[in-house]
Amino acid sequence: MWDDYFIKEKKRIQKAIPEIYVEHVGSTAIPSICAKPIIDIALGIDKMKDFNKYKNKLTKLGYKYHANRGSRFNKIFTKGPADCRVVYIHLVRYKGKHWQKYINFRDKLIKNKKLAKEYERLKIKLAKEFENRDYYTKAKEKFISNIINS
């Protein structure tokens, strides 16, 4: 189910921006766990200084840029209203630190079902604890960091 939706989004993006790298990341990319119905997509570009070119193209595709989220190395876009997001896009430098973080975390959880289930339990616990998405995301950072650095 998630893969079908991701593939649809990937095709839309690559049709408009053929030179961009597109990967399905986040919980919906890990088949063995439950996930919120939000697709996380990592988009890789060669140079972050070209950000505005990509920002304009993604905006034309219906994605909203959030200047107050992310960083200068990780630009955040969304699709869908605030109370019902369907896509989060993380625009980063291809093969850079953030790109590797997303890919490595996803791949480690796909390969290790026990670790994936541990992450799933953490996410369920934190979702009950935090209504605020930013607090929820911050609370997952230590687990994610430990996986990436292991």
URLIN-V642237 format. One record per residue. N is the residue number from 0. RES is the residue in one small letter. BURIAL is 1 if it has 24 or more other C-alpha atoms within 12 Angstrom, else 0. D_LAST is the distance of its C-alpha to the last C-alpha in Angstrom with 2 decimals. Layout:
n=N res=RES burial=BURIAL d_last=D_LAST
n=N res=RES burial=BURIAL d_last=D_LAST
This chain:
n=0 res=m burial=0 d_last=30.26
n=1 res=w burial=1 d_last=27.44
n=2 res=d burial=0 d_last=27.16
n=3 res=d burial=0 d_last=30.91
n=4 res=y burial=0 d_last=30.83
n=5 res=f burial=1 d_last=27.96
n=6 res=i burial=0 d_last=29.93
n=7 res=k burial=0 d_last=33.03
n=8 res=e burial=1 d_last=31.38
n=9 res=k burial=1 d_last=29.82
n=10 res=k burial=0 d_last=33.30
n=11 res=r burial=0 d_last=34.93
n=12 res=i burial=1 d_last=32.58
n=13 res=q burial=0 d_last=32.79
n=14 res=k burial=0 d_last=36.54
n=15 res=a burial=0 d_last=36.91
n=16 res=i burial=1 d_last=34.23
n=17 res=p burial=0 d_last=33.91
n=18 res=e burial=0 d_last=31.82
n=19 res=i burial=1 d_last=28.89
n=20 res=y burial=1 d_last=25.60
n=21 res=v burial=1 d_last=24.89
n=22 res=e burial=1 d_last=21.86
n=23 res=h burial=1 d_last=21.64
n=24 res=v burial=1 d_last=18.56
n=25 res=g burial=1 d_last=18.13
n=26 res=s burial=1 d_last=19.01
n=27 res=t burial=1 d_last=22.09
n=28 res=a burial=1 d_last=20.18
n=29 res=i burial=1 d_last=18.53
n=30 res=p burial=1 d_last=21.53
n=31 res=s burial=0 d_last=20.70
n=32 res=i burial=1 d_last=20.70
n=33 res=c burial=0 d_last=23.40
n=34 res=a burial=1 d_last=23.39
n=35 res=k burial=0 d_last=25.84
n=36 res=p burial=0 d_last=28.16
n=37 res=i burial=1 d_last=26.63
n=38 res=i burial=1 d_last=25.29
n=39 res=d burial=1 d_last=22.62
n=40 res=i burial=1 d_last=23.18
n=41 res=a burial=1 d_last=21.44
n=42 res=l burial=1 d_last=24.23
n=43 res=g burial=1 d_last=23.63
n=44 res=i burial=1 d_last=26.38
n=45 res=d burial=0 d_last=26.91
n=46 res=k burial=0 d_last=28.03
n=47 res=m burial=1 d_last=27.60
n=48 res=k burial=0 d_last=31.09
n=49 res=d burial=0 d_last=32.42
n=50 res=f burial=1 d_last=31.17
n=51 res=n burial=0 d_last=34.73
n=52 res=k burial=0 d_last=35.69
n=53 res=y burial=1 d_last=32.92
n=54 res=k burial=1 d_last=33.55
n=55 res=n burial=0 d_last=37.18
n=56 res=k burial=1 d_last=36.46
n=57 res=l burial=1 d_last=34.00
n=58 res=t burial=0 d_last=36.53
n=59 res=k burial=0 d_last=39.21
n=60 res=l burial=0 d_last=37.13
n=61 res=g burial=0 d_last=37.17
n=62 res=y burial=1 d_last=33.82
n=63 res=k burial=1 d_last=34.06
n=64 res=y burial=1 d_last=32.30
n=65 res=h burial=0 d_last=31.01
n=66 res=a burial=0 d_last=31.42
n=67 res=n burial=0 d_last=30.44
n=68 res=r burial=0 d_last=26.91
n=69 res=g burial=0 d_last=23.97
n=70 res=s burial=0 d_last=24.26
n=71 res=r burial=0 d_last=25.80
n=72 res=f burial=1 d_last=22.69
n=73 res=n burial=1 d_last=22.33
n=74 res=k burial=1 d_last=25.71
n=75 res=i burial=1 d_last=26.22
n=76 res=f burial=1 d_last=28.98
n=77 res=t burial=1 d_last=30.07
n=78 res=k burial=1 d_last=32.56
n=79 res=g burial=0 d_last=34.66
n=80 res=p burial=0 d_last=36.18
n=81 res=a burial=0 d_last=34.20
n=82 res=d burial=0 d_last=34.72
n=83 res=c burial=0 d_last=33.84
n=84 res=r burial=0 d_last=31.25
n=85 res=v burial=1 d_last=30.59
n=86 res=v burial=1 d_last=28.34
n=87 res=y burial=1 d_last=25.89
n=88 res=i burial=1 d_last=25.46
n=89 res=h burial=1 d_last=22.87
n=90 res=l burial=1 d_last=24.54
n=91 res=v burial=1 d_last=22.25
n=92 res=r burial=1 d_last=22.48
n=93 res=y burial=1 d_last=21.80
n=94 res=k burial=0 d_last=18.77
n=95 res=g burial=0 d_last=18.19
n=96 res=k burial=0 d_last=15.22
n=97 res=h burial=1 d_last=16.04
n=98 res=w burial=1 d_last=16.81
n=99 res=q burial=0 d_last=13.51
n=100 res=k burial=1 d_last=11.78
n=101 res=y burial=1 d_last=14.19
n=102 res=i burial=1 d_last=14.05
n=103 res=n burial=1 d_last=10.36
n=104 res=f burial=1 d_last=10.14
n=105 res=r burial=1 d_last=13.41
n=106 res=d burial=1 d_last=12.75
n=107 res=k burial=1 d_last=9.75
n=108 res=l burial=1 d_last=12.12
n=109 res=i burial=1 d_last=15.05
n=110 res=k burial=0 d_last=13.81
n=111 res=n burial=0 d_last=12.76
n=112 res=k burial=0 d_last=15.84
n=113 res=k burial=0 d_last=15.01
n=114 res=l burial=1 d_last=12.00
n=115 res=a burial=1 d_last=14.43
n=116 res=k burial=0 d_last=17.13
n=117 res=e burial=0 d_last=15.22
n=118 res=y burial=1 d_last=14.78
n=119 res=e burial=1 d_last=18.43
n=120 res=r burial=0 d_last=19.62
n=121 res=l burial=1 d_last=18.06
n=122 res=k burial=1 d_last=19.75
n=123 res=i burial=0 d_last=22.99
n=124 res=k burial=0 d_last=23.02
n=125 res=l burial=0 d_last=22.46
n=126 res=a burial=0 d_last=25.03
n=127 res=k burial=0 d_last=27.54
n=128 res=e burial=0 d_last=26.81
n=129 res=f burial=0 d_last=26.93
n=130 res=e burial=0 d_last=29.57
n=131 res=n burial=0 d_last=28.59
n=132 res=r burial=0 d_last=26.03
n=133 res=d burial=0 d_last=24.77
n=134 res=y burial=0 d_last=24.11
n=135 res=y burial=0 d_last=22.45
n=136 res=t burial=0 d_last=20.10
n=137 res=k burial=0 d_last=19.41
n=138 res=a burial=0 d_last=18.68
n=139 res=k burial=1 d_last=15.83
n=140 res=e burial=0 d_last=14.05
n=141 res=k burial=0 d_last=12.08
n=142 res=f burial=1 d_last=10.72
n=143 res=i burial=1 d_last=10.02
n=144 res=s burial=0 d_last=8.46
n=145 res=n burial=0 d_last=6.01
n=146 res=i burial=1 d_last=5.26
n=147 res=i burial=0 d_last=5.65
n=148 res=n burial=0 d_last=3.81
n=149 res=s burial=0 d_last=0.00
